[in-house]
Amino acid sequence: LHITAYDLSIDTLDMHANNTFRRFDRFNLKYNPAGQSRLREIFLKTDNVIGGKYLAEITREVINDLEAGKYQLVEWRVSIYGRKASEWESLAKWFYSHRLAHQNVRWLIQIPRLYNIYRQGGEIRSFSQMMYNIFAPLIAVTLDPLSDPPLHYFLMTVLGLDSVDDESRPEQGHLSYGTSGETKLPLPDDWTLPDNPPYGYWMYYMYSNLAVLNQLRASRGMNTFQLRPHCGEAGDIDHLISSYLLAHQINHGIQLRKNSSLQYLFYLSQIGIAMSPLSNNKLFLDYNKNPFPKYFYQGLNVSLSTDDPLMLHYTKDPLVEEYSVATQVWKLSSTDQCEIARNSVIQSGWERRYKVYYLGKDYNDIKETNVPDIRLIYRKETLDTEIRAIDLISTNH
């Protein structure tokens, strides 16, 4: 690479998200240290010739930092790509052999929607094969935990599945027409096309497979998983419709500002929206145009979260950075900040005992949350009034 230790700097590594506004392609390149994909493979992958040693060491250092913070609990993401069924075994081996289990850490599995790349590269034959590679190992280890003990123990720390990719990219619908004129999409076994399926297609088959897996795990007394995709960061409003119907919660959701009816449905259902205004500011939406304060004041279930903190934030405490900037720009009161933090705890996938510890019984103990009862009563009464009005109108018609 013709780089010495003396040449290395933040500028040389070039991993901070500069000049990436509405350029997701440039943003993805920022994952490569010094613009070199080989360095990404060495330092930022779990499955490489050194067994993900460097990434595990960095992860352990950050875990040690968490222990010094009294209230820091995290949900970190690692990737499963669906190219091979053995990916789960490799990831669990990395987690298990490097002893990365910790009481302050839970994991989300992010699944990049990259079917088209793997299909064109000949790594998979159909969309069905990709879904099989993602879910079959989970069903197998649920049926027989002793078949892969590291994966069994890793799944005990996993909270859910995320789905990520560039939402702004145009989609190929590949619609066909039935005898009655209805539109249809190919079944997963028949989706051998080189193009990526639409967002809603991905969501439906991730949801359906996850529902079967969760029923199986629940019947055996095991933890279950949520579907919490990146959604509504860009692209068509159909993405948000799909996630409203299928997801437990979503990340981003800034496109809701373009459709008041759908925004109202998210409010009525109180679907959690984890928002990252500083990330949006670098990629898709100027900070002063972000709908977060509007969502919050209207009563949507929103929280502040980090997103790629090493690339998008400037301090060692990226979540504090999100709160401090939001508080300054939108003039949030201390009660507002505490309510947003409370939403964050409730939205998280952490076990109930942790939520009770931090929020109190019924998640409403003012001594723990610092949210006045009158604020929570106002939120509940407003929501109940809206639902009663809808019930009244529907009854009359």
N, C-alpha and C positions, 0 to 999 in steps of 0.2 A: 504493500500500500504506500510505501515511501513516506511513512509517518513515524516519527520518533516520539518518545514520551514527552519531550520538551515541546513538541508541536501541538499536543492535545489541549484543547480548551472547549468551552461551551460553544464557541463559534465554529470550531473545527468539527465537533461532533454534529452540529447542525440538526438537532433533534427537537428544537422548540418550534412551535407552530407559527411561523411567520410566512406571510404571503400565501396563505391557504384559504382566504375567504372565497367561498363558493368554488373551491378547487379541491375536491376530496381526493383526487389523484395525487396532488402534491402532499396532502396531509398523510396519506398512507406511506409515502416515501420517507417521511420523517421518522418512521420506525427503524430505519436503517442507519446505524451510527456512521458518521462521515460519508453517508451515501452508499455504504457498502452492505449489500444483503448478506455477505459472508459473516460480517460482524454481528448482524442480527441473529443469524443461525447459531453463532457461538455463544453469545452473551444473553440472548433473550428467548431462547427456546428450551422447552422441557425435554424434547426428544432429539438428541444429537449424539455425536460420537463420544461425548464426555458425560452423557446421561443428565444433561441440564444442570451440571454442577455450579456454574457461575450464577445462573438465575436463582438457584436454591440458596446460595450464599448471600446474595443480595436480599432475597426474601427473608432470610433469617435475620439479617441486620435490621430490616424494617420492623419485623416482629419484636425484636428486642426494644426498639424505640417505642412500640405500642405499650409495652409493659410499664414504661415510665409514665405514660399518660393514663390518668385514673379513669377516664370516661370514654376512651377510644375503642370502639368495636367496629370492625370493617367487614365488607363483603367484596372480596377480590375476585376478579375474573381470570379464568384460564380458558384456552380454546380447545374445542374438539371440531375437526374439520369434516369428518364423514368420508374421508377417502378410503380408510381401512377400518375394519372392526377392531383391530389391535390397538387403536389409538387410546382407548380407555385403559387398557392394561399398561401401556407405557406411561400415561399420565399418573395413574395410581401408584405405579412403581416409583416415579419421581417423588411424589408426595410422601410415600411411606418410607423409602430408603433415606431420604434427607430429613426425616422427622419434622415435618412442617405443620403438624397438627398443633393448634394452640387455642386456648379458651377465648382469645380476643378476635379470632379469625374464622369466618365462614367463606364459602366459595360459591360463585355462580359460574356456570359453564356457558361461554358464548360460542355460538355456532355461526360462523360467517356464511352468508348466502352466496357461495361460490361454486354452485353446481356446474355452471357453464364452463368454468375454467377446468375443472376436473374432468368433465365429459369430453371437452375438446382435447385434453391431454391424454385421454384413454385410460384414466385411473378408475373410472366407474362407467357402467353401461347405461344406467337409468336412474331416475330420481328415487325409485323404490329401493335400489341398492344403497343409495346414500342414507335414506331413512333407516334401513336395516343396520348399516354400520354404526349409526348413532344410537339406536335404541335396543338392538338385539343383545349386546353385551350387558346392558343394565337389567334386562329381563332375566337373563341367564344367571347373573350373580344374585338377583333377588330370589330366584328359585333355589339356588344352592350357594350360599355365602362362602362355603369352604372351597368352591371352585376357583376363587380369586380373592383371598383374604385382604390384600392391600386395597383392591377396588371396593370391597364391602365396607371397610373402615373409612375410606375416602368419601364414599357416598353419604356416610353419616354426618359429614361436615358440609355437604352440598345443599344449597337452598333452592336452586332452580336453574332454568335455562333462559339464556338471552339469545337474541338473534340480531346480527349486525351486518351492515354493508352500506353502501352509498345509496340512500333512498332517492336521491335526485336523478339517478340514472333512469332513462325511459324503459318501460317494460314491454315485453312482447307477449300479447295475450294468448295467441294461438287458439282462438275460439273456433269451434266447429258447431254445426247446427243439427239438432235432432229432427225427428220426423214431425214434431209439433212446433218447430221453429225455435225451440229453446236453445240457448247457447250452452256449450259444454267444453270442458277442458279434458285432456287425456288423463287417464288414471296413472298413478305413479309408475306402474310396470310398463306402461306405454309411453311414458315421457322419456324418450331416448333422443329428443331434439338437442341440438347443441346450445340452445338458448336457455337462459335462466327462467324458471317459473315465476309468475307474478307474486307479489308480496303476500296476498291473501291465500294463495295456494300453499306457500310455505307455512303460514300461520295455521291453516287448517290441519295439515298433516303433522305438524309438530304438536298441536293441541291434541289431536286424536290419539297419537301414539303415547303422549304423556299421560292422557286420561287413563289409558289401559295400564300403563306402568304404575301410576299412583294407586289405582284400585288394587293392584296386586300387592304393592308394598304395604298399603294400609291394612289389608287382610292378614298380613304377617307381622303387624305391629312395628313396621319400619317407618322412618320419616318419608314424607312425600315432597314433591318439588313444585314450584310455581313456574309459570310462563311469564317472563318479564322482558319483552323485547324492546330494543330501540325502535321507536315509532314516532312518526310525526315530526321528525327533525327537518325533513324536506320531502319533496315528492307529492304524490297524489293523496287526496283526502281519503281515498279508499283504504289506505293503510290503517288509518285511525278507525275506520268502520270495522275492519277485520279484527283489530286488537280489542275494540270495545266488546265484540261478540265472544272473543276467544281467550284473551289474556287476563291474568290476574291483576297486573299493573303494567305500566309502560315507563320508558325513559324518554325524556325530552318533551314531546307533545306540543311543540310551539306552533305547528300547523293548525291546531284547534282554533286558533284565533280567526281563521278564515271561514269557519262554519259554526254559527251560533247554535244551531239545532243540535249538532253533535256535541258541542261544548256543554249544552244543557243536559244531555244524556250522561256525559261523564260526571257532571255534578250530581244528578239524581242517584246514580249508582255508586258515587264516591270511590271511583276507581283511582288508585294511587298513581300520581304522576311525579316521578323524580326528575327534577329539572336542573340543568347545568348552564346558567346564563353566560358564564365566562367561556365555556366551550362553544356555545352557539355564536358568541361574539367573534370567535376566530374562524368559524366555518360558514354559518348561514344567515345570521341575523344580528344586526348591531345591538349593543347592550341596551341602549335607550329605547329600542323598539320591542324589547322582549316582553311577552305577555304575562310573565310571572306575577307581577303585582296585581294585575287585573284578575287573573285566576284566583289568587289568594283572597282578595277582598270579596270576590263573588262567592267564595265558599267551596271552591274545588279542593280536592284532597291533594295538595301539592307539597313538595319538600324540596330542599336544596341538596344537591349532591355534587361530587367531583366527577370528572371525566378525563382520563389520561392525564393525571396531575403533573407528571414529569414533563409533558409536552405543552400543557396549557396553563399551568400555574407557575408562580414565581417564588413561593415560600415553602418552608418545610411543613407547614400546616395548611394544606390546600382547602380543606373544608372551612376552616376559620376564615380563609381568604374569600371564599364564596359568600359567607355570612357578612363579613365586614364590608365588602364592596356593595352587596345588596342593601345593607342597612344604610350606608352613606348615600347611595344613588336614589333609593326609593323611600328614604326616611322612615324606615321600619321602627316601630316602638319596641321596647323590651318585651312587651306582651306578644307582639307579632313574632319576634324572633323565637320566643319560647314555644309559641304554638306551632311554628314551622318545624322546630326541633322535635316537638312531640309527634307531629305527623311523620317525621322521618323514622322515629322509633317504631311507630305502629306499622308503617309501610314495610319495614325490614322483615326479612324472613327468619329472624332470630327466634329461638324458642320462647314460649310464653313466660317462663320463669324470669328471663332477662327483662322482658317488657314490664312485668310486674315490679321487678326490683327498681327499674329506673323511672317508672311512671306511677307506681302504686296500684292498689286494687282498682279494677275497672279502668285503669289507665287515666284516672281523673284526680289523683291526689295532688292538690295544689302545692303541698310541701315538697313534692318531687318534681312537678312539671313547671311550677311558677306561672301557670296559666290560670287566671281568675275563673271561678265557676261561672260568672255571668257571661264570659266570652263563649264558653262551651255550651251554656244554655241557649245563648243567642244562635249559635250555629245549628244546634239540634232543632230548635223551634222553627227556624227559617226553612230548613230542609223538610221537616214534617208538614209545614204549611203548604209547600210546593207539592208534595206527594198527595196530600188530602185534596188539593185543588184538582189535580189530574184524576184522582179517583172519582171526584164529584162529576167532572165533565164526562168521563168515560161512562159513568152510570147513567147520566141523562141522555146519552146518545146510544 
